[in-house]
Amino acid sequence: MSLTIWCNGKFGDAALRMLLEGTKDHKLVWASKVSANVLQSGDRDPLTASADVLFGQPSVADCLENERVKWTAVTTAGYTRFDTPEFRETFGGRGSILTSASGVFADSCAQHVLAMMLAFGRNLLPSYKDQLTDHNWNYEDRRYASVLLTGQTVLLLGYGAIAKRLVELLAPFGMKIYAVRRQVHSERGVHIIAEDRLSSVLGEVDHIVNILPDNASTRGYMNARRLSCCKRGARYYNIGRGSTDDPRALIEALQTGRIGRAYLDVFDPEPLAPEHPLWTTENCFITPHTAGGRSDQDEAIVKHFLANLQRFAGGSTDLVDRVI
């Protein structure tokens, strides 16, 4: 089956060659405006009306209005703009498919969280601060305040591809792992819990990893009430979406020691304003939405798309990272 594929992604040379070769049996059309930023939504484009497949970051309106579109493949792990009842009902109702690229970013995001867990446990960040500032030899403070991940307890807020990969990486440490998700059924090595048990579990865990998407039910999810339930000194990580945090409540929790340390990769809005108090809050550590980053990102995204394209062109609807 020959397809018309619309794309608004701007890729490096190697990934572009791969895309052109992988779509040579189809018609590939380019949007009038392309972007290298996979997080940026595209503008409306009349060329989508003649496409069977949209690859990149198309506008929601183009997906909904153009009934010829049978598959939209977004180039991100998140799909907030498309995660609405209207989109699911209209797009999914006519049998069209939405896929994400969460598998592309699962390893990098999971490794990013593990890196921060280890950095916190081994006191690497305070030691680096000493190196940059007063060069104090804080032997006792650093050595005897270091802790092992072995046997500690983790709570995952969300249990998709990233969380599942993180569970695999944490396996050698023998940690007890909880996860909150809508479908409460067993997972090997993970205690899946319903949301009504969250408050009690928060008081038990050493690490809270937020991988929640942005939607109406998750905005401000880690609020003052939930933070007050946390085990004193717990470490908090957010690589999901910044909108799921209450920044004021998180700052207060850090200042009081309810949260011992926080690592944040995502914010609302982004970029985080230079004057925002999170930058200077004690024990808060920030990266600029880079948890999913990898040097071969473009190639990995294209490979992911082409593997699904081969299935789709062959008549299969069993696509990797299918959302709708």
Phi, psi and chi 1 to 4 in degrees:
 res  aa     phi    psi   chi1   chi2   chi3   chi4
   1 MET       -  121.3  176.2  171.2   56.4      -
   2 SER   -88.4  134.5 -179.5      -      -      -
   3 LEU  -123.4  154.5  -58.9  162.8      -      -
   4 THR   -98.1  121.2  -61.9      -      -      -
   5 ILE  -114.3  119.5  -57.2  166.0      -      -
   6 TRP   -94.3  139.9  172.4   94.2      -      -
   7 CYS  -141.4  138.0 -179.3      -      -      -
   8 ASN  -123.4   19.1   71.4  -18.7      -      -
   9 GLY   -89.8  141.4      -      -      -      -
  10 LYS  -104.8  117.1 -175.6  177.8 -178.3 -180.0
  11 PHE  -115.8  158.4  -57.5  106.0      -      -
  12 GLY   -66.6  168.8      -      -      -      -
  13 ASP   -58.3  -45.5  -69.9  -15.9      -      -
  14 ALA   -64.0  -44.1      -      -      -      -
  15 ALA   -67.6  -37.1      -      -      -      -
  16 LEU   -64.3  -43.7  179.4   57.8      -      -
  17 ARG   -60.8  -40.8  -72.3 -166.2  -63.1  -89.8
  18 MET   -63.0  -42.4 -172.9 -174.3  -53.7      -
  19 LEU   -65.6  -44.5  179.5   61.1      -      -
  20 LEU   -63.1  -41.3  -66.4  173.5      -      -
  21 GLU   -67.8  -41.3  175.0   63.9   23.4      -
  22 GLY   -73.1  -16.3      -      -      -      -
  23 THR  -113.1   15.7   57.7      -      -      -
  24 LYS   -63.9  -22.1   63.5 -176.8  179.7 -178.7
  25 ASP   -88.8    3.9  -66.1  -29.7      -      -
  26 HIS  -126.3  178.3  -53.1  -80.7      -      -
  27 LYS  -104.3  117.4 -178.7 -179.3  179.2 -178.9
  28 LEU  -103.7  121.3 -178.6   63.2      -      -
  29 VAL  -117.9  144.0  -62.5      -      -      -
  30 TRP  -104.8  140.0  -66.1   95.0      -      -
  31 ALA   -63.2  155.9      -      -      -      -
  32 SER   -65.2  -24.1   55.9      -      -      -
  33 LYS  -132.4  120.5 -177.8  179.1  178.9 -178.4
  34 VAL  -110.3  160.6  -63.7      -      -      -
  35 SER  -143.3  140.1  173.2      -      -      -
  36 ALA   -85.0  -10.0      -      -      -      -
  37 ASN   -89.1  107.9 -175.4  -10.4      -      -
  38 VAL   -69.6  -13.3  -62.7      -      -      -
  39 LEU   -87.9   -9.6  -61.0  172.7      -      -
  40 GLN   -94.1  125.9 -177.0  177.7  -19.3      -
  41 SER   -68.5  140.8  175.3      -      -      -
  42 GLY   -81.3  164.3      -      -      -      -
  43 ASP   -78.5  164.6  -62.2  -30.3      -      -
  44 ARG   -63.2  145.3  -63.1 -152.4   61.4  178.2
  45 ASP  -143.6  121.4 -168.9  -34.0      -      -
  46 PRO   -61.8  -22.0   19.5  -31.3      -      -
  47 LEU   -66.8  -18.6  -70.3  175.2      -      -
  48 THR   -66.3  -21.6   58.1      -      -      -
  49 ALA   -65.5  -23.2      -      -      -      -
  50 SER  -103.6   11.7   60.5      -      -      -
  51 ALA  -104.5  145.4      -      -      -      -
  52 ASP   -90.3  -29.9  -54.6  -66.3      -      -
  53 VAL  -131.4  134.7  177.6      -      -      -
  54 LEU  -112.7  124.8  -53.6 -177.3      -      -
  55 PHE  -125.0  118.7  174.2   44.1      -      -
  56 GLY   134.9 -125.0      -      -      -      -
  57 GLN  -132.5   72.3  -68.8  -66.1  -30.6      -
  58 PRO   -70.9  163.1   29.2  -36.0      -      -
  59 SER   -74.0  148.6   76.6      -      -      -
  60 VAL   -60.7  -40.7  170.6      -      -      -
  61 ALA   -60.8  -41.0      -      -      -      -
  62 ASP   -64.2  -38.3  -78.3  -18.1      -      -
  63 CYS   -63.9  -41.2  -66.2      -      -      -
  64 LEU   -76.1  -40.0  -67.9  177.1      -      -
  65 GLU   -82.0  -25.8  -68.6  179.3   15.9      -
  66 ASN   -96.1   97.2  -62.2  -41.3      -      -
  67 GLU   -69.9  -12.7  -65.5 -168.4    7.8      -
  68 ARG   -69.8  -25.7  177.6  170.1  170.1  170.0
  69 VAL   -67.0  119.5  175.0      -      -      -
  70 LYS  -107.6  -14.6  -62.6  -56.8  179.9 -173.0
  71 TRP  -153.4  126.9  168.9   32.9      -      -
  72 THR  -112.9  123.6  -66.3      -      -      -
  73 ALA  -113.3  103.4      -      -      -      -
  74 VAL   -84.2  153.1  -62.5      -      -      -
  75 THR   -97.3   19.6   47.8      -      -      -
  76 THR  -126.1  163.4   46.4      -      -      -
  77 ALA   -73.8  -36.3      -      -      -      -
  78 GLY   -86.4  156.8      -      -      -      -
  79 TYR  -146.6   41.6   47.1   92.4      -      -
  80 THR   -52.7  -45.2  -61.8      -      -      -
  81 ARG   -60.6  -26.3  -69.4 -174.2  -67.9  -84.9
  82 PHE   -98.2   -6.9  -52.4   90.1      -      -
  83 ASP   -90.5   65.8 -168.9   16.5      -      -
  84 THR  -131.4  154.5   64.9      -      -      -
  85 PRO   -57.9  -39.3  -26.0   34.8      -      -
  86 GLU   -61.2  -45.8  178.6 -165.3    4.8      -
  87 PHE   -66.5  -45.4 -170.0   87.6      -      -
  88 ARG   -61.5  -41.5  -71.9  179.7  177.6  -86.5
  89 GLU   -69.4  -44.2 -178.7  178.4  -17.5      -
  90 THR   -78.4  -53.3  -57.1      -      -      -
  91 PHE   -70.0  -50.3 -164.0   70.8      -      -
  92 GLY   -70.1  -30.8      -      -      -      -
  93 GLY   -64.9  -27.4      -      -      -      -
  94 ARG   -93.6    7.9   67.4  175.6 -172.8 -120.6
  95 GLY    88.9    9.4      -      -      -      -
  96 SER   -80.1  157.6  -63.4      -      -      -
  97 ILE  -114.9  140.7  -65.5  170.9      -      -
  98 LEU  -120.3  128.2  174.8   70.4      -      -
  99 THR  -122.1  150.8   59.1      -      -      -
 100 SER  -104.7 -178.0   73.4      -      -      -
 101 ALA  -115.6   33.9      -      -      -      -
 102 SER   -60.1  -32.8   60.1      -      -      -
 103 GLY   -63.1  -27.5      -      -      -      -
 104 VAL   -67.5  -35.5  171.0      -      -      -
 105 PHE  -103.2   -2.1  -57.4  102.3      -      -
 106 ALA   -60.6  -48.1      -      -      -      -
 107 ASP   -65.8  -45.8 -128.4  -20.0      -      -
 108 SER   -64.6  -42.4   48.0      -      -      -
 109 CYS   -65.7  -42.4  -74.3      -      -      -
 110 ALA   -64.7  -42.0      -      -      -      -
 111 GLN   -65.6  -34.5  -70.8 -175.4   29.9      -
 112 HIS   -62.5  -45.6 -146.6   80.8      -      -
 113 VAL   -64.1  -45.5  173.3      -      -      -
 114 LEU   -59.0  -40.6  176.6   58.4      -      -
 115 ALA   -59.4  -42.4      -      -      -      -
 116 MET   -71.8  -36.2  -69.5  -54.1  -63.5      -
 117 MET   -58.6  -45.5  -76.3 -176.0  169.3      -
 118 LEU   -68.7  -39.9  -71.0  166.9      -      -
 119 ALA   -62.1  -41.7      -      -      -      -
 120 PHE   -64.7  -47.4  -77.1  167.8      -      -
 121 GLY   -63.2  -37.5      -      -      -      -
 122 ARG   -95.1    5.9  -53.0  -46.3  -57.0  162.7
 123 ASN    59.1   36.5  -87.7  -49.4      -      -
 124 LEU   -70.2  -36.7  -57.9 -175.5      -      -
 125 LEU   -70.1  -45.2  -62.5  168.2      -      -
 126 PRO   -62.0  -35.8  -25.0   35.3      -      -
 127 SER   -66.5  -38.3  -67.3      -      -      -
 128 TYR   -66.3  -37.4 -175.5   54.1      -      -
 129 LYS   -61.6  -41.0 -176.8  178.3  179.2 -179.4
 130 ASP   -59.1  -41.2  -66.9  -19.3      -      -
 131 GLN   -63.6  -36.6 -178.1 -180.0  -11.0      -
 132 LEU   -80.5  -19.4  -66.6  177.7      -      -
 133 THR  -115.2  -96.9   54.7      -      -      -
 134 ASP   -94.3   -2.5   53.5   20.7      -      -
 135 HIS    59.5   27.0  -61.6  173.1      -      -
 136 ASN   -67.9  144.5  -84.2  -14.0      -      -
 137 TRP   -96.9   79.8 -169.8 -103.5      -      -
 138 ASN   -84.3   63.6  -71.8  -54.8      -      -
 139 TYR   -58.8  -56.0  173.1   82.4      -      -
 140 GLU   -68.6  -43.6  -69.0 -168.0    1.5      -
 141 ASP   -59.0  -43.1  -71.7  -13.0      -      -
 142 ARG   -78.2  -45.1  -59.5  -70.0  177.2  -98.2
 143 ARG   -66.8  -47.7 -175.1  176.4 -178.8   89.7
 144 TYR   -88.4   -6.3  -64.1  106.8      -      -
 145 ALA   -96.4   -3.8      -      -      -      -
 146 SER   -74.1  142.7  -65.5      -      -      -
 147 VAL  -130.0  160.3  -63.0      -      -      -
 148 LEU   -94.8  145.2  -58.8  177.7      -      -
 149 LEU   -72.7  -24.5  -65.9 -175.3      -      -
 150 THR   -52.5  122.5  -51.2      -      -      -
 151 GLY    81.1   -0.4      -      -      -      -
 152 GLN   -77.9  176.3  -70.1 -164.9  -29.6      -
 153 THR  -119.5  136.9  -56.1      -      -      -
 154 VAL  -124.6  141.2  180.0      -      -      -
 155 LEU  -118.1  125.4  169.7   64.8      -      -
 156 LEU  -102.9  122.3  -54.8  172.7      -      -
 157 LEU   -93.2   98.8  -58.5  177.7      -      -
 158 GLY   106.1  143.7      -      -      -      -
 159 TYR  -142.0   65.8 -164.5   66.7      -      -
 160 GLY  -102.7 -152.4      -      -      -      -
 161 ALA   -62.0  -40.3      -      -      -      -
 162 ILE   -65.6  -47.5  -65.3  168.1      -      -
 163 ALA   -61.4  -41.8      -      -      -      -
 164 LYS   -63.6  -38.9  -69.8  175.2 -178.3  176.9
 165 ARG   -68.9  -37.6 -178.2   57.6 -178.9  140.2
 166 LEU   -62.7  -40.1 -179.1   57.5      -      -
 167 VAL   -57.6  -41.3  168.7      -      -      -
 168 GLU   -64.0  -41.3  -67.0  174.9  -12.2      -
 169 LEU   -69.6  -29.2  -63.6 -178.6      -      -
 170 LEU   -84.2  -10.7  -65.9  176.9      -      -
 171 ALA   -53.1  -41.9      -      -      -      -
 172 PRO   -64.2  -16.6  -22.6   34.7      -      -
 173 PHE   -89.1   -4.2  -60.4  102.4      -      -
 174 GLY    60.3   39.3      -      -      -      -
 175 MET   -85.9  153.0  -54.2  175.2   88.9      -
 176 LYS   -87.7  126.9 -176.2  174.7 -176.5  179.0
 177 ILE  -122.6  126.2  -59.5  176.2      -      -
 178 TYR  -107.0  154.2  -68.4   99.4      -      -
 179 ALA  -145.1  138.0      -      -      -      -
 180 VAL  -101.7  128.8  179.5      -      -      -
 181 ARG  -156.8  167.4   73.7  170.7  178.8 -169.4
 182 ARG   -66.5  -45.8  -65.7  171.1 -172.9  167.9
 183 GLN   -88.5  109.7  -65.8   80.4   29.9      -
 184 VAL   -93.3   91.5 -177.8      -      -      -
 185 HIS  -142.0  162.0   55.0   76.9      -      -
 186 SER   -66.6  147.0   60.4      -      -      -
 187 GLU  -134.8  138.3  -66.6  -79.7   -8.7      -
 188 ARG   -61.7  125.5 -174.1  175.6 -179.6 -178.5
 189 GLY    79.3    3.8      -      -      -      -
 190 VAL  -134.2  136.0 -178.4      -      -      -
 191 HIS   -92.2  102.5  -57.7  -88.1      -      -
 192 ILE   -80.8  128.2  -56.2  -66.3      -      -
 193 ILE  -124.3  153.5   63.3  169.1      -      -
 194 ALA   -79.2  159.1      -      -      -      -
 195 GLU   -62.8  -27.2 -164.4  170.7   85.3      -
 196 ASP   -71.1   -8.6   59.6    8.8      -      -
 197 ARG   -98.1   -1.3  -74.4 -166.1   57.8 -156.8
 198 LEU   -59.6  -46.6  177.7   59.9      -      -
 199 SER   -57.8  -42.1  -65.1      -      -      -
 200 SER   -70.8  -36.9   59.5      -      -      -
 201 VAL   -71.6  -33.2  170.9      -      -      -
 202 LEU   -56.1  -33.4  -79.2  169.6      -      -
 203 GLY   -74.8   -4.5      -      -      -      -
 204 GLU  -107.2  -25.4  178.8 -175.7  -24.1      -
 205 VAL   -91.2  149.8  -60.6      -      -      -
 206 ASP   -89.2  -26.7  -57.1  -67.7      -      -
 207 HIS  -134.7  133.3  -55.7  -91.1      -      -
 208 ILE  -119.0  118.3  -56.7  150.2      -      -
 209 VAL  -112.2  112.8 -176.9      -      -      -
 210 ASN   -93.3  114.0 -177.1  -15.0      -      -
 211 ILE  -124.5   27.7  -37.5  176.1      -      -
 212 LEU   -73.1  146.0  -67.5  170.3      -      -
 213 PRO   -78.9  172.4   32.2  -36.6      -      -
 214 ASP   -94.0  117.3  170.3   61.4      -      -
 215 ASN  -156.6 -179.3   57.0   47.0      -      -
 216 ALA   -59.8  -31.0      -      -      -      -
 217 SER   -86.3  -10.9   66.3      -      -      -
 218 THR  -111.9   -9.7   62.9      -      -      -
 219 ARG   -66.0  127.9  -72.5  171.7 -162.3  139.9
 220 GLY    68.1   25.1      -      -      -      -
 221 TYR   -60.3  -46.9 -167.9   86.4      -      -
 222 MET   -87.4   80.6  -74.5  -54.3  -69.6      -
 223 ASN   -97.5 -176.1   53.0   26.9      -      -
 224 ALA   -59.8  -39.6      -      -      -      -
 225 ARG   -63.8  -47.2 -179.4 -178.5   63.5   80.5
 226 ARG   -69.4  -38.4  -71.9 -167.8  169.7  111.2
 227 LEU   -63.9  -33.1  -71.8  166.8      -      -
 228 SER   -68.2  -18.6   70.8      -      -      -
 229 CYS   -85.0  -10.4  -64.6      -      -      -
 230 CYS   -69.3  149.2  -67.3      -      -      -
 231 LYS   -59.7  133.9  177.7  179.7  179.3  179.5
 232 ARG   -61.4  129.3 -171.9  165.2 -172.3   81.0
 233 GLY    88.7    2.8      -      -      -      -
 234 ALA   -60.6  152.0      -      -      -      -
 235 ARG   -98.2  138.6  -80.2   83.8 -169.3  -85.4
 236 TYR  -123.4  135.6  176.9   70.3      -      -
 237 TYR  -131.9  136.9  -44.5   76.4      -      -
 238 ASN  -130.7  111.6 -169.2  -11.8      -      -
 239 ILE  -119.4   12.6   58.7  163.9      -      -
 240 GLY   -87.9  -93.6      -      -      -      -
 241 ARG  -140.4  139.5  -72.5  -67.3 -179.7  -96.8
 242 GLY   -63.5  -27.3      -      -      -      -
 243 SER   -65.6  -15.0   60.5      -      -      -
 244 THR   -82.7   -6.5   63.0      -      -      -
 245 ASP   -99.0  152.9  -77.7  -25.4      -      -
 246 ASP  -105.7   98.7  178.3  -21.9      -      -
 247 PRO   -56.3  -41.7  -24.2   34.4      -      -
 248 ARG   -62.9  -44.1  -70.3 -175.0  179.6  178.9
 249 ALA   -65.7  -37.4      -      -      -      -
 250 LEU   -67.5  -41.7 -178.1   56.3      -      -
 251 ILE   -60.4  -44.5  -70.7  169.8      -      -
 252 GLU   -63.0  -40.7 -177.2  178.3   -6.0      -
 253 ALA   -64.3  -34.9      -      -      -      -
 254 LEU   -71.3  -40.7  -76.8  162.5      -      -
 255 GLN   -66.4  -33.0  -69.6  172.1  -22.2      -
 256 THR   -88.6   -9.6   61.9      -      -      -
 257 GLY    85.6    1.6      -      -      -      -
 258 ARG   -59.4  -44.5  173.1   61.1   63.3 -177.6
 259 ILE  -102.3  122.6  -64.6  -63.3      -      -
 260 GLY   -72.1  -46.1      -      -      -      -
 261 ARG  -148.9  149.8  -70.7  177.5 -178.4  173.2
 262 ALA  -130.7  141.1      -      -      -      -
 263 TYR  -122.1  123.4  157.8   63.5      -      -
 264 LEU  -124.2  129.1  -52.9  174.6      -      -
 265 ASP  -112.4  -13.2 -176.0   59.4      -      -
 266 VAL  -131.5  147.7  -71.0      -      -      -
 267 PHE  -146.1  165.5  -54.7   89.4      -      -
 268 ASP  -138.2  108.3 -177.4   30.8      -      -
 269 PRO   -85.9  175.0   32.4  -36.3      -      -
 270 GLU  -119.9  145.3  -68.2 -177.9   -3.9      -
 271 PRO   -72.4  157.5   26.4  -34.6      -      -
 272 LEU   -64.7  128.3 -174.7   65.6      -      -
 273 ALA   -59.9  139.7      -      -      -      -
 274 PRO   -56.1  -29.3  -24.3   33.4      -      -
 275 GLU   -90.5    2.1   65.7  -83.2    8.0      -
 276 HIS   -63.8  136.2 -161.6  -73.3      -      -
 277 PRO   -64.7  -19.1   18.5  -30.4      -      -
 278 LEU   -60.3  -32.2  -79.7  169.8      -      -
 279 TRP   -59.1  -34.3  -76.2  109.5      -      -
 280 THR  -111.7    7.1   53.0      -      -      -
 281 THR   -70.9  130.3  -61.4      -      -      -
 282 GLU   -58.6  136.1 -171.5   73.9   16.3      -
 283 ASN    67.6   21.1  -70.1  -38.6      -      -
 284 CYS  -111.1  127.9 -177.6      -      -      -
 285 PHE  -123.4  135.7  -59.3   88.6      -      -
 286 ILE  -127.2  138.1  -71.0  168.9      -      -
 287 THR  -127.2  153.2   52.7      -      -      -
 288 PRO   -89.3   66.5   31.5  -34.9      -      -
 289 HIS    54.3   50.1 -155.4  139.3      -      -
 290 THR  -115.1    5.7   55.8      -      -      -
 291 ALA   -58.3  -35.7      -      -      -      -
 292 GLY   -85.5   -1.6      -      -      -      -
 293 GLY   -66.9  144.3      -      -      -      -
 294 ARG  -156.0  145.2   45.3 -173.1  -70.5 -176.1
 295 SER   -64.5  -25.2   60.8      -      -      -
 296 ASP  -103.9   30.8   63.8  -19.0      -      -
 297 GLN   -56.7  -48.7  174.8  176.3  -67.2      -
 298 ASP   -59.8  -46.7  -75.2    2.7      -      -
 299 GLU   -62.2  -40.8  -66.9   92.5  -32.4      -
 300 ALA   -65.6  -39.8      -      -      -      -
 301 ILE   -64.0  -44.6  -71.1  171.9      -      -
 302 VAL   -65.9  -42.4  169.6      -      -      -
 303 LYS   -59.5  -43.0  -76.3  179.5 -177.2  177.7
 304 HIS   -60.0  -46.1 -177.2  -83.4      -      -
 305 PHE   -64.6  -45.7  172.0   70.9      -      -
 306 LEU   -65.9  -34.5  -68.1  178.0      -      -
 307 ALA   -63.9  -42.4      -      -      -      -
 308 ASN   -69.2  -35.9  -90.9  -19.1      -      -
 309 LEU   -61.5  -41.2  176.6   61.9      -      -
 310 GLN   -61.0  -41.5 -173.7  173.5   13.9      -
 311 ARG   -65.6  -47.6  -65.9 -174.7 -178.5 -165.6
 312 PHE   -63.5  -44.1 -173.3   75.3      -      -
 313 ALA   -64.7  -25.4      -      -      -      -
 314 GLY   -85.4    2.7      -      -      -      -
 315 GLY    97.2    1.6      -      -      -      -
 316 SER   -85.6  144.3  174.7      -      -      -
 317 THR  -108.0    3.7   59.0      -      -      -
 318 ASP   -87.2   76.6 -175.9   21.9      -      -
 319 LEU   -97.0  148.1  -55.1 -172.5      -      -
 320 VAL   -67.3  136.7  177.3      -      -      -
 321 ASP    60.5   38.4  -66.2  -35.3      -      -
 322 ARG   -72.9  132.2  178.0  170.5  177.9  172.2
 323 VAL  -103.8  -44.6  177.8      -      -      -
 324 ILE  -125.8      -  -63.1  174.2      -      -
